[in-house]
């Protein structure tokens, strides 16, 4: 029995592969600092946990509506409307188990073989994986360090074609931490508003930003709300990765399609976790503010430390919790260096090439770890620098 041909086109997340290798080293007695997984290292806030416990006691342990509990969809609609300055209602919300279904389901509903999808590269690997799986054509948009890891708008214009069916945006972005400037989004919106194209706007890191103003959403520009899918969720903002709860905000006609795919795959998202989601959105937000403040402190420290290492150049990210360091000055390729740091230094990080062709020459460090461990990681890398220091000095 052979697997279907389409299984040859589906990819994986390399972070989990690296984590397996790091755990194997730990089993052999090696001390490893984990900077590979994109997961907040904070506990889920207590009031959210208490709401889940109460929901279990109250019997929220049965099937719920496929689209999500009405109270949670109302809370999401209120939150999205308030934070983005737009007007959406519960009818525009689909609650799903994690953020990835809001990548997969709309793509499955919209894309035909031969359709083109413009996506950020380096970028979250599941974008390209799903595009290829569905037989569509991925069109990479390089994210340029000199532009703060945003698009070259002239190149974006050139890569739009009559076959472009979807454009994926991610701001703040994984793996670079870059955010798309408001003016750039305005120009992208002007190029797309009259086209028959859908935008998937991955805003999962929208609350984790370091500027004075929150990142802009393309839904805020004329003509874009009715053709955009906002992907967001609870995993990053409220340290709820294991709760598996995300949501999409989209036009009603697309909600209907997502509902059909949900009922055929998951039936519904767990009811008691949805009750906890209401507490997350409507409860105190100081827990989020404290987490972001700590991430800022770590960001400043690790980027400063990496910039002291010969051959490394690490710009300050505008959001998320990743430092994306340019290591071309070391004379080593990024895969070779990432492996070297793991096996020789006990620092588990990700080759930027895991995120696409344009990520080669970079290494992603997740600073979702204690400041003490981050500084230990920098010290370990500095000790290994003599291997490439003569190259960096040239």
C-alpha positions in Angstrom: 0.0 0.0 0.0 1.5 3.4 -1.0 0.7 6.8 0.4 -1.1 9.2 -1.8 1.2 11.3 -4.0 0.1 14.5 -2.2 1.9 13.3 0.9 5.2 13.9 -0.9 4.3 17.6 -0.9 3.6 18.1 2.7 6.3 19.5 5.0 7.0 19.6 8.8 8.1 22.1 11.4 11.9 21.7 11.9 11.7 23.1 15.4 10.3 19.9 16.6 13.0 17.8 14.8 15.7 19.9 16.5 13.9 19.5 19.8 14.1 15.7 19.5 17.8 15.9 18.8 18.3 18.2 21.8 16.3 15.9 24.1 18.5 13.0 22.9 21.6 14.9 23.9 20.1 15.6 27.3 19.3 11.9 27.8 23.1 11.3 27.3 23.8 13.8 30.1 24.6 16.9 28.0 23.3 20.3 29.3 21.3 22.0 26.6 19.8 25.5 26.5 16.5 25.4 24.5 16.2 28.4 22.2 14.4 26.4 19.4 10.7 26.2 20.2 8.5 29.2 19.8 6.5 28.9 23.0 6.2 31.4 25.9 7.9 30.0 29.0 5.4 31.6 31.3 2.5 29.8 33.0 -1.0 30.3 31.8 -2.4 33.1 34.0 -4.2 31.7 37.0 -7.6 33.4 36.3 -7.7 31.5 33.0 -6.9 28.2 34.7 -9.6 28.9 37.3 -12.1 29.5 34.6 -11.3 26.2 33.0 -11.7 24.4 36.3 -15.0 26.1 36.9 -16.1 25.1 33.4 -15.3 21.5 34.1 -17.2 21.6 37.3 -20.2 23.1 35.6 -20.3 20.4 32.9 -18.7 22.1 29.9 -17.5 18.7 28.8 -19.7 18.0 25.8 -20.0 18.9 22.2 -20.4 22.5 21.4 -21.3 24.4 18.2 -18.9 23.7 15.3 -18.3 27.5 14.8 -17.6 28.0 18.5 -19.5 29.0 21.6 -21.6 32.1 21.0 -20.2 33.9 24.1 -16.6 33.3 23.0 -17.3 34.4 19.5 -18.9 37.6 20.8 -15.8 38.2 23.1 -13.5 37.7 20.1 -15.5 40.0 17.9 -15.4 42.7 20.5 -11.7 42.3 21.1 -10.8 42.3 17.4 -13.0 45.3 16.7 -11.5 47.2 19.5 -7.8 46.4 18.9 -7.9 46.8 15.1 -10.4 49.7 14.9 -12.7 47.7 12.6 -16.3 46.4 13.0 -16.8 42.6 13.0 -19.4 40.5 14.7 -19.7 37.0 16.1 -21.0 35.8 12.7 -17.5 36.5 11.3 -15.6 34.3 13.8 -14.6 30.7 13.6 -13.1 29.1 16.7 -10.7 26.2 15.9 -8.3 23.9 17.8 -5.1 26.0 17.4 -4.1 28.5 14.8 -3.1 26.1 12.0 -6.6 25.2 11.0 -7.1 28.9 10.0 -4.2 28.3 7.6 -5.3 25.0 6.3 -9.1 25.3 6.1 -9.4 28.6 4.1 -6.6 27.3 1.8 -8.5 24.0 1.3 -11.7 26.0 0.6 -10.2 28.4 -1.8 -7.1 27.1 -3.7 -7.2 25.1 -6.9 -4.2 23.5 -8.7 -2.4 26.3 -10.6 -3.5 29.1 -8.3 -0.6 31.2 -7.0 -0.1 32.2 -3.4 2.4 34.9 -2.4 3.9 34.2 1.0 6.7 35.6 3.2 10.1 33.9 3.0 11.7 33.3 5.5 8.3 32.4 7.0 6.3 30.0 9.1 7.0 26.6 7.3 3.3 25.5 7.3 2.4 28.2 4.8 4.5 26.7 2.0 3.7 23.2 3.1 -0.1 23.7 2.7 0.2 25.6 -0.5 2.2 22.7 -2.1 0.0 20.0 -0.5 -3.0 21.5 -2.2 -1.3 21.7 -5.6 -1.2 25.5 -5.7 2.0 27.4 -6.6 4.0 29.1 -3.8 5.4 32.5 -4.8 8.0 33.5 -2.3 8.4 37.2 -1.2 11.8 37.7 0.3 11.9 39.5 3.6 14.8 41.9 3.5 16.9 42.7 6.6 17.6 46.2 5.3 13.9 46.8 5.2 13.3 45.5 8.7 12.3 42.2 7.2 9.4 43.7 5.3 8.5 43.3 1.6 10.1 45.1 -1.3 6.9 46.7 -2.6 8.2 46.9 -6.2 9.0 43.2 -6.1 5.6 42.5 -4.6 3.9 44.4 -7.4 5.9 42.4 -10.0 5.0 39.1 -8.4 1.3 39.7 -8.5 -0.3 38.0 -11.5 -3.7 37.0 -12.8 -3.2 33.7 -11.1 -2.6 35.2 -7.6 -5.5 33.8 -5.5 -4.1 34.5 -2.0 -1.5 36.7 -0.3 -0.2 35.7 3.1 1.0 38.4 5.5 2.5 37.8 9.0 3.2 40.8 11.2 4.8 40.7 13.7 6.6 37.9 12.0 8.0 34.4 12.7 11.0 33.9 12.4 12.4 37.4 12.0 10.3 39.4 14.5 9.8 42.0 11.9 6.6 44.1 11.6 5.2 45.5 8.3 5.1 49.3 8.5 1.7 50.9 8.3 2.6 52.8 5.1 3.8 49.5 3.4 0.5 47.9 4.4 -1.4 50.8 2.9 0.5 50.4 -0.4 -0.1 46.6 -0.4 -3.8 47.2 0.3 -4.0 49.7 -2.7 -2.5 47.0 -4.9 -5.0 44.4 -3.8 -8.3 46.1 -3.1 -9.5 45.8 -6.7 -8.2 42.3 -7.3 -10.0 39.0 -6.9 -7.6 37.9 -4.1 -7.9 36.8 -0.5 -5.5 37.9 2.2 -4.5 35.6 5.0 -3.3 38.0 7.7 -1.5 36.0 10.4 -1.6 38.2 13.5 -0.9 35.6 16.1 1.8 37.8 17.6 -0.3 41.0 17.5 -0.1 41.6 21.3 3.7 40.9 21.5 5.2 44.1 20.1 7.7 46.6 21.3 6.7 49.8 19.6 4.6 52.7 21.0 1.8 51.7 18.7 0.4 48.2 18.0 1.2 46.8 14.6 -1.3 47.7 11.8 -3.7 45.2 10.3 -4.4 45.3 6.6 -8.1 45.1 7.5 -7.9 48.8 8.6 -7.5 49.9 5.0 -10.3 50.6 2.5 -11.8 47.6 0.7 -9.7 45.0 2.7 -11.9 43.8 5.5 -14.3 42.0 3.2 -11.4 40.1 1.6 -9.2 39.3 4.6 -8.9 36.4 7.0 -7.4 37.4 10.4 -5.6 34.5 12.1 -5.2 35.0 15.8 -5.4 32.9 19.0 -4.6 32.4 22.6 -1.3 30.4 22.4 1.2 33.2 22.3 -0.6 36.1 24.1 -1.8 34.1 27.1 0.9 31.3 27.1 -1.8 28.7 26.2 0.0 26.7 23.6 -1.2 23.3 25.0 -4.8 24.4 25.2 -5.1 24.3 21.4 -7.4 27.2 20.7 -7.2 29.7 17.8 -9.7 31.6 15.7 -10.2 33.2 12.4 -12.2 36.4 11.6 -13.4 36.4 8.0 -16.3 37.1 5.6 -19.4 35.1 6.4 -19.3 33.2 3.1 -15.9 31.8 4.1 -17.0 31.1 7.7 -19.6 28.7 6.2 -16.8 26.8 4.3 -14.6 26.6 7.4 -17.6 25.3 9.4 -18.0 22.4 6.9 -14.3 21.5 7.1 -14.4 21.7 10.9 -17.4 19.4 11.2 -15.7 16.9 8.9 -12.5 17.0 10.9 -12.8 18.1 14.5 -16.5 18.5 15.1 -15.8 21.4 17.5 -13.2 22.9 19.8 -13.2 21.7 23.4 -16.0 23.5 25.3 -14.2 24.0 28.6 -11.2 25.6 26.9 -13.5 28.0 25.2 -14.9 29.1 28.5 -11.3 29.7 29.6 -10.9 31.8 26.4 -13.7 34.1 27.5 -11.9 34.7 30.8 -8.7 35.4 28.9 -10.2 38.1 26.7 -12.5 39.7 29.3 -10.3 39.3 32.4 -7.3 41.3 33.5 -4.6 42.0 30.9 -1.8 43.0 33.2 -0.4 39.4 32.8 0.1 40.1 29.1 1.7 43.4 29.8 4.2 41.9 32.2 5.1 39.1 29.8 5.8 41.5 27.0 7.8 43.7 29.2 10.0 40.7 30.2 10.3 39.7 26.5 11.5 43.2 25.8 14.2 43.0 28.5 15.3 39.6 27.1 15.3 40.9 23.5 17.5 43.8 24.4 20.0 41.6 26.3 20.3 38.7 23.8 20.6 41.0 20.7 23.3 43.0 22.4 25.1 39.8 23.4 24.9 38.3 19.9 26.1 41.5 18.3 29.3 41.2 20.3 30.1 37.8 18.8 32.5 37.9 15.8 30.6 37.3 12.5 27.1 37.8 14.0 24.8 40.7 13.2 21.4 40.8 15.0 18.9 43.6 14.5 16.4 44.4 17.2 13.0 42.7 16.3 9.9 44.8 16.5 7.7 42.0 17.8 7.3 38.3 18.7 10.1 36.6 20.7 12.7 35.7 18.2 16.2 37.1 17.5 17.1 36.4 13.8 20.8 36.8 13.6 22.8 37.2 10.4 25.8 34.8 10.6 27.2 35.1 7.1 30.3 36.8 8.6 31.3 33.6 10.3 32.1 31.9 7.0 29.9 29.0 8.0 26.5 28.1 6.5 23.6 28.4 8.9 22.8 24.7 9.0 26.4 23.8 9.8 26.6 26.5 12.5 23.3 25.6 14.1 24.4 22.0 14.4 27.8 23.1 15.7 26.1 25.2 18.4 23.9 22.3 19.5 26.5 19.5 19.6 29.5 21.5 20.7 27.9 24.3 22.8 24.7 22.8 24.0 22.7 25.7 22.5 19.6 24.5 20.6 18.6 27.0 17.9 17.2 26.9 14.4 18.9 27.2 11.0 17.2 30.1 9.2 16.9 27.8 6.1 14.2 25.9 8.0 12.0 28.9 7.2 12.7 29.0 3.5 15.4 29.7 0.9 15.8 33.4 2.0 16.4 32.4 5.6 19.7 30.8 4.8 22.6 32.7 6.4 20.6 33.4 9.5 19.9 31.6 12.8 16.7 32.0 14.8 17.0 32.1 18.6 13.8 32.0 20.6 14.2 34.2 23.7 11.3 32.5 25.4 13.7 31.4 28.1 15.1 33.0 31.3 17.5 35.9 31.0 20.0 33.8 32.9 19.8 31.0 30.3 20.0 33.5 27.4 23.2 35.0 28.7 24.6 31.6 29.3 23.8 30.7 25.7 25.6 33.9 24.5 28.6 33.0 26.6 28.7 29.5 25.2 28.6 30.8 21.6 31.4 33.3 22.4 33.6 30.4 23.6 33.1 28.6 20.3 33.8 31.8 18.2 37.5 31.0 17.7 36.4 28.4 15.2 35.2 31.2 12.9 36.8 34.3 14.4 39.6 34.5 11.8 37.1 34.5 9.0 35.0 37.2 10.7 38.0 39.4 11.1 38.8 39.5 7.4 
